Amino acid sequence: MNNKTVLFAAAAMLLTTHAAIAKKPGASLAQPVSFSSLQSRELEQSVLPLDKVFDELSFGEMDLLRNQYALLRNSEEPPYPTGGLQSIVGELNALQAKSGMRGELFAVISVDAAGNAQDVSWLMTPEQGSLEEIRSVLLAARFKPAKCGVKACAMEFPLHVDFGSRAL
């Protein structure tokens, strides 16, 4: 598995409409990204460290995370895995080793105000991957809850993991 995880999501694939979410505090949609337009340098700049928890992210890394949310207000914080991204990626790495899956995983994890993953929406799934096993890993993840002002709130967490290039 690539030792880098990039956060992205596409608003068009979410189950709720943009208008409905825009009216709900804390339910900000992530910005869509055109991968064909990304240069390798831009992609490298969009990588968050696996080993840091939310409070350890630098200002630049925090900006990178916040920039993934088009409607995130200044008074809001997105959810983030309590053990850092490695807590999720390590489990997915074990699944990859077992199944040999290749390709990219794009998912949006719905996180409630208590930091529990409630649902997973698929934007892209890897080849040879078991969606039920991946879903189990993502739903078992614990998150620092999102904040809307001073109050915990529900919000989505976009996740992109590259399991290596696909076989041609």
C-alpha positions in Angstrom: 0.0 0.0 0.0 1.1 3.5 -0.7 2.2 5.0 2.6 0.4 8.2 1.9 -3.3 8.9 2.3 -5.0 11.7 0.5 -8.3 13.2 1.6 -10.8 13.9 -1.0 -14.5 13.6 -1.7 -17.0 14.5 -4.5 -20.2 16.2 -3.6 -22.1 14.7 -6.5 -21.9 11.2 -5.1 -23.2 12.0 -1.6 -26.6 10.6 -0.7 -28.0 14.0 0.5 -28.4 17.0 -1.7 -26.1 20.0 -1.6 -29.0 22.3 -0.7 -30.1 20.2 2.3 -26.6 19.9 3.6 -25.9 23.6 3.2 -28.8 24.3 5.6 -27.4 21.9 8.3 -24.7 23.4 10.4 -21.6 21.2 10.4 -22.6 19.0 7.5 -20.2 20.6 5.0 -19.5 18.9 1.7 -16.0 18.3 0.6 -14.8 19.9 -2.6 -14.8 17.8 -5.8 -11.4 17.3 -7.3 -10.5 16.6 -10.9 -7.7 14.1 -10.8 -6.8 14.5 -14.4 -5.9 18.1 -13.6 -3.7 17.3 -10.6 0.0 17.5 -11.2 2.2 15.2 -9.2 3.6 18.2 -7.2 0.0 19.3 -6.3 -0.8 15.7 -5.3 2.2 15.5 -3.0 1.1 18.8 -1.4 -2.3 17.2 -0.7 -0.9 14.4 1.4 -1.6 14.3 5.2 0.8 12.5 7.5 -0.5 9.1 8.7 1.1 9.2 12.1 -0.3 12.5 13.5 -3.5 13.0 15.4 -5.6 16.1 14.9 -4.0 18.2 17.5 -0.5 17.4 16.1 -1.3 18.6 12.6 0.7 21.7 11.5 -1.0 24.9 10.4 -0.3 23.9 6.8 -1.7 20.4 7.3 -4.7 21.8 9.1 -5.3 24.1 6.1 -5.0 21.2 3.8 -7.6 19.2 5.7 -10.0 22.2 6.0 -9.7 23.0 2.3 -11.3 19.6 1.5 -14.6 21.0 2.9 -16.2 23.6 0.6 -18.8 24.7 3.2 -16.7 24.5 6.4 -17.1 27.7 8.4 -14.3 29.2 10.4 -16.0 28.2 13.6 -16.1 24.5 12.6 -13.6 21.6 12.7 -13.9 18.5 10.7 -13.9 15.0 12.3 -10.5 13.2 12.3 -9.5 9.6 13.3 -8.6 9.6 17.0 -5.5 7.4 16.2 -4.5 9.5 13.2 -4.9 8.2 9.6 -2.7 5.3 10.4 -5.4 3.8 12.6 -7.5 3.3 9.5 -4.8 2.8 6.9 -3.1 0.1 9.0 -6.3 -2.0 8.9 -6.8 -1.4 5.2 -3.2 -2.4 4.6 -3.8 -5.7 6.3 -6.9 -6.2 4.1 -4.8 -5.4 1.0 -2.1 -7.9 2.0 -4.8 -10.6 2.4 -6.8 -9.9 -0.7 -4.2 -8.3 -3.1 -6.6 -5.5 -3.9 -5.3 -2.8 -6.3 -6.7 0.6 -7.2 -8.1 3.5 -5.3 -10.7 3.7 -2.5 -12.7 6.9 -2.3 -15.2 6.8 0.5 -17.1 9.4 2.6 -17.6 8.3 6.2 -20.6 9.8 8.1 -19.4 10.6 11.6 -21.9 11.4 14.4 -21.5 14.0 17.1 -20.0 11.4 19.4 -17.2 10.5 16.9 -18.8 7.2 15.8 -18.8 6.2 12.1 -22.4 5.7 11.1 -22.4 5.1 7.4 -20.0 4.8 4.4 -20.7 6.1 0.9 -18.6 4.8 -1.9 -17.2 7.1 -4.6 -14.7 4.5 -6.0 -13.7 1.1 -4.8 -10.5 -0.9 -5.4 -10.4 -3.9 -7.6 -10.6 -7.3 -5.8 -11.6 -5.6 -2.6 -14.3 -6.9 -0.3 -16.6 -3.9 0.3 -18.0 -5.5 3.4 -14.5 -5.9 5.0 -13.6 -2.4 4.0 -16.9 -1.1 5.3 -16.3 -2.9 8.6 -12.9 -1.3 9.0 -14.3 2.2 8.3 -17.3 1.8 10.5 -15.1 0.5 13.4 -12.9 3.7 13.2 -13.2 6.2 16.1 -13.1 9.9 15.3 -12.5 13.1 17.1 -16.0 14.6 16.6 -16.5 17.5 14.3 -17.1 20.9 16.0 -19.7 23.4 15.1 -18.7 26.4 17.2 -18.1 25.0 20.7 -20.5 22.0 20.2 -19.8 18.6 18.8 -21.7 17.9 15.6 -22.1 15.3 12.8 -20.1 15.7 9.6 -18.6 13.6 6.8 -15.0 12.5 6.6 -13.7 12.0 3.1 -11.0 9.3 2.6 -8.9 8.4 -0.4 -6.4 5.6 -0.2 -4.3 4.5 -3.2 -3.6 0.7 -3.1 -1.2 1.0 -6.0 -1.7 1.1 -9.7 -4.1 -1.2 -11.4 -2.9 -4.0 -13.5 -3.2 -3.2 -17.2 
